[in-house]
Amino acid sequence: MKFRVISSREEIETLRPNEKAVHLAFRASNVDFLNLMQRSPRLQVIQTPPSYKKTMSNAIGVFLEMQGIKLLEGDVWGHRKDLDEYFTVPDEAVEAIKSMTQKGATPEEMAKEVQKSARLGTDLIKYIAKTEVTA
């Protein structure tokens, strides 16, 4: 799974229409979310840092949910945008989540275990577990 890291509202214009997951590394306004959805109509996931999510309007969360877009809380630790515009979830983490899901682990158990090896947010781990079960 790859997240396109967006550092400023000006970068929204550089998105490809087929982007499915983005991480907003800036404090986005409601207008920024609307521009993001217009620019990338296939968007499935938007991840924001915990501090940003706390200050966001609840209305945009409801609107995104109505559009079928998941709003996740989390960071992209250690990612250097100057080297790559995408943050990739390590395959080992996805495989570990998949394996634990098949064994019947709870989302909290998965988050605790996976966070030891890969610095992924709890929301992202739960999202991967849910999408891997239905895939």
N, C-alpha and C positions, 0 to 999 in steps of 0.2 A: 504494500500500500504506500502510495506516494502523496505527500501534501505539498502543494505549491505554497511557498512562504511569501507573503505579501507584507512588505515593510512600510508602505505608505499608500495613501489613497490614489496617488498618481499611477501606481503600478497596476491598479485594477484594469486600466486600459490596455495593458500588455498581456492580459490573460487570454488563453486560447478558449474557444467556445466549448471544447470537450473536457475541460477540467472538471474533476469529480470531487476533489477534496482540497481545501485551502486552509492555511493557518494565517490568521490576521495578527501581525506583530505590531499593530498600531491600534489606537483607540478609535474604532470605527463608529460613525454615526449611522442613523437609520437610512439616510440617503446612500451611504457607502454600501450597506447591505443590499439595497435595491439595485444599485449599479452593478454590484457583484453578480446578482442573480440574472440581470439582463445580459451581462457580458458572457456568463457561463451558464446557459440554461440547463445543462446536465448535472449541475452541482448537487451533491448528495450530503456533504459534510462540511461544516465550517467549525474550525477550532480557534478559540480565543484564550489568551492567558487568564488565569483565575482573577487577577486584579481588574481586568477589563470587563469580564463577564458580570462582576458584582455591580458595576456602574451602568450597565446596559439597560435600556428600556425593556420592560417585560413584554411590551407590545410586539417588538421585533422578534422575540422568542416565539410568541404565539403565531405570528405571521410565517416564520420559517417552518414551524411545525406543520402549518396548514399547507405549505408548499412541498412538504415531504423532505425537508432538509433538516438534518440533525445538527444541533448546536452543541459542541463539546467544549469542555473546559480542559485546558492543558497547555504545556509548553513544548518547545522543540529544543531541549537542552543540548548544548554543544554544537548546534548547527551553525555553519558559517555560510552565509548567503553569498559572500564573494567567491566561494568555490562552487556552489551549486544552488540553483534557485528552488530545488526540491528537497524536502526532508523525507527520507525513506524509512519506514518502519522496518527494523531488521527482520529478515526471514525467520531467524531463530525464535524471535518473540512471537511471531504469528504462529509458527509451528507449536510452540509451547502452549499458547492460548488454545489452539485447535485441539491439542492432545488433552488438556485439562477439561475442556468443554465436553469431549467425548467420555471422559471419566466421571463426569457429573459434578465437577467442582463448582462452588458458588462464585459469583463475580468478585466478591471480596477476597476469597482465597486466591483466585487467579491474579487479581491486582497485586496482592501482597507478594506473591511468588515471582511474577514477571517483573515487578519493579526492582527486584534485587539485581537482575541482570541487564535489563533495558529500562532506561529512564522514560517510561511512558506514563501518561496520566491515567487515572482510574477510569474516566469517561471513555477514553480511547480504547482501553483494554476491554471494557464492557461492550463497546460498539463492535470491535473486531470479533469478540466471542459471539455476539448476536448475528452478525453477518455471515460468519463462518458456519454457523448452525444451519442457516437458511440457504446457504450456497450449495 
